[in-house]
Amino acid sequence: MTPNEYQKLANRTVNPELTHVGMEHHALYGMCSEIGEIHSLYQKNYQGHGQPDKNHLKKEVGDLLWFIAEYCTSQDWNLEDVMKENIEKLYSRYPNGFEAEKSLHRKEGDI
């Protein structure tokens, strides 16, 4: 499955009554909620629950991806373009792979 195919299939379950702004806000709230759920699974380790269940984590990451796809849709972006632009930015920033020095001293305008 390609990222754009995923986005199209995920969009089948977006509330069709949402405006673009409503969809944007729903996606933002949802991303924060899913990150919180993932964080909570790790946090429980400090309460004696042990390491998080990998299958549970995978499902929560899938939910996070769904909200990312929804956000992209709300912005009229396709997921593949966002992914490509991110990789291009990383190649430009770290042409030889990650280097702490380049992370600490980014070029002006590098966001």
RONU-977403 format. One line per 10 residues: number of its first residue (from 1); their letters; for each residue x, y, z of C-alpha. Coordinates in nm, 2 decimals, decimal comma. Example, Ala and Ser with C-alpha at 12.3 -4.5 7.8 and 13.67 -1.06 7.14 Angstrom:
2
1 = AS = 1,23/-0,45/0,78 ~ 1,37/-0,11/0,71
//
This chain:
111
1 = MTPNEYQKLA = 0,00/0,00/0,00 ~ 0,13/0,34/-0,09 ~ 0,10/0,64/0,15 ~ -0,15/0,80/-0,08 ~ -0,36/0,48/-0,10 ~ -0,36/0,47/0,28 ~ -0,47/0,83/0,30 ~ -0,75/0,77/0,06 ~ -0,87/0,46/0,25 ~ -0,84/0,64/0,59
11 = NRTVNPELTH = -1,04/0,93/0,46 ~ -1,34/0,69/0,42 ~ -1,38/0,72/0,79 ~ -1,34/1,09/0,84 ~ -1,66/1,26/0,95 ~ -1,80/1,40/0,62 ~ -1,99/1,67/0,81 ~ -1,66/1,84/0,92 ~ -1,54/2,15/0,74 ~ -1,17/2,18/0,65
21 = VGMEHHALYG = -1,12/2,38/0,97 ~ -1,31/2,12/1,17 ~ -1,11/1,84/1,02 ~ -0,79/2,03/1,09 ~ -0,88/2,07/1,46 ~ -1,01/1,72/1,49 ~ -0,68/1,59/1,35 ~ -0,47/1,81/1,58 ~ -0,66/1,70/1,89 ~ -0,65/1,34/1,78
31 = MCSEIGEIHS = -0,27/1,35/1,72 ~ -0,21/1,49/2,07 ~ -0,45/1,23/2,22 ~ -0,27/0,94/2,04 ~ 0,07/1,06/2,15 ~ -0,06/1,08/2,50 ~ -0,19/0,72/2,48 ~ 0,15/0,60/2,35 ~ 0,33/0,79/2,62 ~ 0,09/0,64/2,88
41 = LYQKNYQGHG = 0,18/0,29/2,78 ~ 0,55/0,37/2,85 ~ 0,48/0,56/3,16 ~ 0,31/0,26/3,32 ~ 0,64/0,08/3,31 ~ 0,74/0,31/3,60 ~ 0,44/0,18/3,79 ~ 0,54/-0,18/3,77 ~ 0,34/-0,28/3,45 ~ 0,65/-0,38/3,26
51 = QPDKNHLKKE = 0,73/-0,29/2,90 ~ 0,44/-0,19/2,68 ~ 0,28/-0,45/2,47 ~ 0,41/-0,42/2,11 ~ 0,08/-0,50/1,95 ~ -0,10/-0,23/2,15 ~ 0,17/0,02/2,06 ~ 0,14/-0,07/1,69 ~ -0,24/-0,01/1,70 ~ -0,19/0,33/1,87
61 = VGDLLWFIAE = 0,08/0,43/1,62 ~ -0,17/0,33/1,35 ~ -0,43/0,56/1,51 ~ -0,17/0,84/1,51 ~ -0,11/0,78/1,14 ~ -0,48/0,80/1,07 ~ -0,49/1,15/1,23 ~ -0,18/1,26/1,04 ~ -0,35/1,15/0,72 ~ -0,66/1,34/0,82
71 = YCTSQDWNLE = -0,45/1,65/0,89 ~ -0,29/1,63/0,55 ~ -0,63/1,60/0,39 ~ -0,75/1,91/0,58 ~ -0,46/2,10/0,43 ~ -0,51/1,95/0,07 ~ -0,17/1,78/0,09 ~ -0,11/1,42/-0,01 ~ 0,09/1,21/0,24 ~ 0,35/1,11/-0,02
81 = DVMKENIEKL = 0,44/1,47/-0,10 ~ 0,48/1,55/0,27 ~ 0,70/1,24/0,32 ~ 0,91/1,33/0,01 ~ 0,96/1,69/0,12 ~ 1,07/1,57/0,47 ~ 1,33/1,32/0,32 ~ 1,46/1,60/0,10 ~ 1,50/1,83/0,40 ~ 1,68/1,56/0,59
91 = YSRYPNGFEA = 1,92/1,48/0,30 ~ 2,00/1,85/0,28 ~ 2,05/1,88/0,65 ~ 2,25/1,56/0,69 ~ 2,40/1,46/0,35 ~ 2,62/1,19/0,52 ~ 2,36/1,08/0,78 ~ 2,30/1,22/1,12 ~ 2,58/1,44/1,27 ~ 2,53/1,60/1,62
101 = EKSLHRKEGD = 2,73/1,90/1,51 ~ 2,50/1,97/1,22 ~ 2,20/1,93/1,45 ~ 2,34/2,18/1,70 ~ 2,44/2,43/1,43 ~ 2,18/2,44/1,16 ~ 2,19/2,68/0,87 ~ 1,99/2,99/0,89 ~ 1,63/2,92/0,77 ~ 1,66/2,55/0,83
111 = I = 1,33/2,45/0,99
//
